[in-house]
Amino acid sequence: MKTPSTAITKTAPRPVVLGLRENWLQFTLLVVVNVCVGGLVGLERTTVPLIGSDVFGLTSDLAVFSFIIAFGVTKALTNLAAGALTSRFSRKQLLLAGWLLGTPVPFALAWAPSWGWIIAANVLLGLNQGLTWSMTVNMKIDLVGPERRGLATGLNEAAGYTAVGVTALFTGYLATAYGLRPVPELIGVVFVAAGLALSLVVRDTAAHVALELSRHPRPSPGEEPTGLAKTFARVSWHHRSLRGASQAGLVNNLNDGLTWGVFPLLFTDHGLGLAAVGLIKGVYPILWGLGQTYTGHLADRIGRKPLIVWGMLLQAAGFVLALVLLSTPLLAGILASATLGIGTAMVYPALIASVSDHAHPTWRANALGTYRFWRDIGYAAGALVAGILADALGLNATVIAAAVLTAASGLFAAHWITEHRPAH
């Protein structure tokens, strides 16, 4: 018989349960990881459009916005691939891969010798964001189960986009004090190091997916897509509500991509300095981020559709404010960004939750990947539309076009999207 001092005590495996309270530690770690994800992309919000025009002498708005196109296309394709990759790799492995791909980004932004290096850095940033952001949102949804999807996605996006806004604001002040490069970009090293370290600690959520799947009713025959291609077609067009969510997501991020490029140029043209532009660029994602801590929970209580429709219409109103008040540019920028931020906060978690509601756990990762493909191709579409319209008609016409398109998207969402809250 072993004495108490030499006996080996084996700890029973921790039971797998679904719920936010039951998985609060892992959920909190993933929230902090997404702060780092958002902080890395926030490096570019204030300074990079101005680096293109002031440092590298780009005269075409389309050329300046090309870094957003590179980022948006890469992130969208990575989102799509991420869903399929979850059948071959664990969520944690993909999360770590995303951080490794993002490691060179702050260094490239800080010391790029040509604009081509900035484009290349944004390809890596798109890969990083597609993998890391996809995995953090999927892992949070895995942990909490169907009852709290809205809250889970709201907290995830709140963490990321609040970090985007705070970083954009901070880089604006650093650029005022130290110049456009390299100091503002090098704070990204902290985000990469912290994100990678925390991702090593986070546990994978495969067991939580298996538990939810065991409790989930099987779809009726013929209703379950098999593979990425069929899921892509279903989410993109065949399923009415998923189609409505996909187009709304695309236009929502088209707005973000457009303002990313247009607002720094528009408001510097009207006499504002880097600190003021940083404030304007910070307000939008900060309110977008913080607002989702409430709107995600609200989507679980009143439904997804009201937040999506009214959020898109509110964003359209934000663009109108930017032009109506442009004679006082700082006021115009702050009010427009605040309105856009609140509208986006209403839309963002509700759209992800709506897609999750309509997707069975067996194809949910591919459904979210497809939705996030269309949503984030909006970055590229916004930069492309902004560049073409700005070169041809000017920055004001670009803002008007965005307002009209966003209002139309809200009306399409009202017509197509339906509520579907699975029984649990």
N, C-alpha and C positions, 0 to 999 in steps of 0.2 A: 504494500500500500504506500502510495506517495504521500509524503508529508505536505501540509498546506504550503510550505515555502517552496516546494519543488513541483507542485502540481501545476499543470498547464491549463489555464482557463480559456475555453473557446467561446468567443462571442457569437451569439446567434446572428445570422444575417438580418439586416434591417428589413422589415416588411415594406413592400412597395405599395404606396397608397397615392391616390390622386387628391389634389387640393392645394391651394395656396398656403394655408396655415401649416399643413402637414409637410410641405417642402420649402418652407420659407428660407432656409439657409442657402440651398442651391439656387432658388429663385433670386435671392438678393445678390449672390455672386454673379449671376448672369446679367442682372441689372447693371452692376458695376462694369462688367465686361462691355456692355453696350454703351456705357458712357465713354469708354475708350474708343469704341468703333465710331461713334458720332464725333468725338473730338478730332479724330484723324481727318475726316472729311471736312470738318469745320475750318481747318487750316486754310482752305482755298476760298472761302466765301467772300472775303474782303479784298485780299491782295492779288490773287492770280490774274483776274481780268486787267488790273492796272499794271501788273508785271508785263503782260503782253503788249499793252500800248506804250507804257513809259520806258520799260527796260529794253524790250526787243523791237520797239518801233513799229509794231503792227498797225496798219491804218484801216484795214477792213474789219468791220465788226464780226463778220462770219469767221475770219481767221482767228480773232481773239476768242470767240466762243468755241473754237474747235476742240479745246481741252475738255469742255463739258460734253461735247458729242462723243469723244473718245471714252470718257468716263461712263456716260449713260449707256452706250452700246455694250461696253464690256460688262458693266454691272448687270444689265438686263439679261444678257446671254448666260452669265454666271448664275443668276437667280434660277434660270430655267434648268441649267445643268445641275444645280445643287439638289433639286428635288429628285432627279434621277440618280444622282450619286449616293443618296441616302440608302439606296438598295444594295450598294456595294461597300460603303464605308460608314462608320459610325458618325453621329453628329459631332462628337468631340474631335474626331480626326479631321473632319472638314473645317471645324472652327480653328484648330491649330494651323492647318494649311493656309487658311486665310490670313492669319497673322504673319506667318513666314513670308508670304507674298507681299505683304504691305510694309515690311521692314525697310526697304530702300526709299520709300516715298518721301519722307521728310527731308532726307539728304539730297534727293534729286531736285525737289522744289527749291531748296536753299541755295544750291550751287549749280544748277543746270546752265551749261554754256550756250544753249540754243533753245529755241521754242520747241524743237523736236523732242528734246529731253523732257520738257513739261508734258507733252503729249504722251510719251512713254510712261512717265510717272503716273499719269491718269489711267492708263491701261492697267497698271499694277494696282492702283487704288480701286478701280472697278472690280477687279478680281477679289481684292481684300474685302470690300464692302459686300459684294454678292455672297461670299461664303460666310463671313462672320455675322452679318446682320441676319441672313437667312437662318443660320443655325441658332442664334440666340432667340429669335421669335419662335421657331419650331420647338426648341427645347422648353421654353416657357409654356407654350400651349400643351406640350406633352405632360408637363408637371401638374398643371392645374385641372385638367379634364374639361369636359364640355360646359360645366356650369359657370365658369369664370373666364371664358375666352376673351370677352371684351375687356375686362379689367387687366388680364395678362398682357394682351397686345398693347393696351393703353400704357401700362407701366413700361413695357419694353421700348415703345416708340418715344415715350416721354423722356426716358433716360438718354436715348440716342440724340434726339433733336434738341433737347435742352443743352446737351454738350456741344452740338453744332453751333447753337446760337451764342453760348458763352465764349466759345473759342473764336468765333467770328468777331465778336465784340473785343476780345482781348488782343487778337492780332491787329485789329485796327489801331488800337492805342500803341502797341509795340511798333507798328510801322511808322506811326507819327514820331515816335521817339528815336527809333534806330534805323529807319529806312525799310523799304519793301522786302529786302532780303539781307542776311539769312536768319536774323533773330526770330521773326514771327514764325517761320516754318519749323524751327528746331524744337519747339515745344512738342511737336509730334513724336519725337523720340520717347518722351515720357509715356504717351498714349500707347505706343507700340510695345514698349517694355512691360508696362502694367497689364495690358490686354493679354499678351502672350503668357505672362506668369500666372494670371488668374485662370486662364483657359486650361492650363496644366492641372489646376486643382479641381475644376468643375467635373462632376461625374456625368457620364453619358445617361441618356434618358430612354434607351431602348426598352427597358423593362416597363416603363410607364406606358409606352405605346402599346406594348403587348397586353397590359392590363386593360387599357381602354378598349382595345380591339376585342378582347374576350367578353366585354359587357355590351358591345355595340351590336344592334340588330343588323343582320346581313341585308344588303340592298336587294331589291327585287331583281329577278333575272333580266339581263340586258341593260340594267341601269348602272353597272359598275364598269368604268373604263379600265382597259388593261394596257398598261404601258404609257409612256410619255406622249406618244403621238395622238392617241385617242383622248387622253386627258387634255392635251393642248387644244384639240378641236372643240371639245366639250366646254371648256372654260372660256375659250376665245369667242365662240359663236353659238354653238348648238343649244347650250343651256341659257335660257333667257336671263335669269338673275345673275349668273356668273359673267355673262356678256356685259350686263349693265355695270357690274363692279369693275370689270377690266377696263372699260372705256373711261369710267370715272377716275380710276387710279392713274391711267395714262395722262389724262388732262390735268389732274392734280399735280403730278410731278413735272408735266410740261410747264406749269406755272412756276414751279421751283427752279427748273432749269433756265427759264426765261428771265426771272428776276435775278438769278445768280449772275448772269452776264449783263443784263440791261441796267439794273438799279445802280451799281457802282458808276457806270458811265453816264447815266441820266442825271444823277444827282451831283457828280463832280462837274458836269457841264453847266449846272445851275449854281456853281460856286461853293459847294460844300467840300470840306477837307476830309482826310482819311479817317479821323476820329469820328466825325459825324456819319460818314458812310458806314463805318464799322458798327455804330449804334443802330442805324437803320437795318443793316444786314443781320444784326444780332437779335433785334426785337422779333422778327418773323419766326425763326426757329425756336427761340426761347418760349414764346407763347404757344407755338405749335407743340413743343415738348411738354411744358408744364400743364397745358390744358388737357392733355390726354390722360393725366391721372384722374381727372373727373369724367371726361367724355367716354373713356373706355368703360368705366363703371356704369355710366348712363346708358350706354348701348346695351348692356345686359338688362336694364330695367325697362326702357321704353321701346327698344328695338333698334335695328341698324338703319333702316331706311330713312326715318326723319332726319337723323344726323347727317347722312350722306347727302340728301337732296338740299337741305338748308345750308349745309357747309359749303357746297359748291356755289350756291347762289351768293353766299356771303363773300367768298373769294372774288367772284366777279365784281362785287361792290367795292372791294379793296382796290382793284385796278382803276376803277372810276375815280375813287378818291385821290389816287396818285396824280392824276391829271388835273382834276378840278382845283386842287389846292397847290398846284405846282409853283404858283407865284411866291409861296412861302415854302421853299423846298424841304426844310427840315421837318416842318409840321406835316407836309404831304407824305414824306418818306416814313415817318413814324406811324401816322394813322393808317396809311396803306399797308405797311408791314404788320401792324397789330391786327388789322382786319383779316389779312391773308393768314396770319398765324392762327387766329381763333377759328376761322373757317376750316383750315387744314386740320386742326386738332379735332374738330367734329368729325371729319371725314375719315381720317387715317385708321384709327383702331376699329371703327365700324365696318370699313371695307374688308379688313383682314378677317374680322370675326364673321362677317357675312359669308365670305368664301369658305371659311372653316365650317360654318353651319351646313352648307350645301355639299360638302365633300366628305365621303366616307373615310375613316382612318386608313384604309388600305391604299387610297390614292390621294390623301390630303397633302402629303409633301409635294407631289407633282402638281396638284391644283394650286397650292400656294406659290410654287415656283413659277407656274404659268402666269398667275395673276401678277406676281412681282416682276416678271419679265415685261408684261405690258405696262405696268406702273412705271418701271424705271427706264423703259425705252422713252418715256416722256421727257427725261432729262435731255436726251439727244434730240428728240423732236422739238423741245422748247428752244434749245440752243440753235438748231438749224433754222426754225421758223423765225426766231429773233434775229439771227444774222442776216437772213435774206431780206426780211422786211425792213430791218434797220438800215441796211445798205441802200435799199430801194426807196423807202418812204420815210425813214427817220425813226427815232426811238419812240416818239409819241404814238405813231401809228401802230407800232408793235404792241404797246400797252393796250390800245383800243381793241386790237384783234384778240388779245388774250382774254379781255373781259367778255367779248361776244362768245368766244369758244367755250369759256367756263360756264356761262349761263346756259348754253345749249346742252352741255354735258349734264348739268343738274336736272334739266328737263328729261333727258334720255334716262337718267337714273330713276326718276320718278315713274317713268313708264315701264321700265324693264324689271327693276329689282323687287323681289318679294321677300317676306320674312319666312324663315324656316329654322326654328329652334329645335334641334333634336331632343327627343325625350331622354331623360336621364334619371 
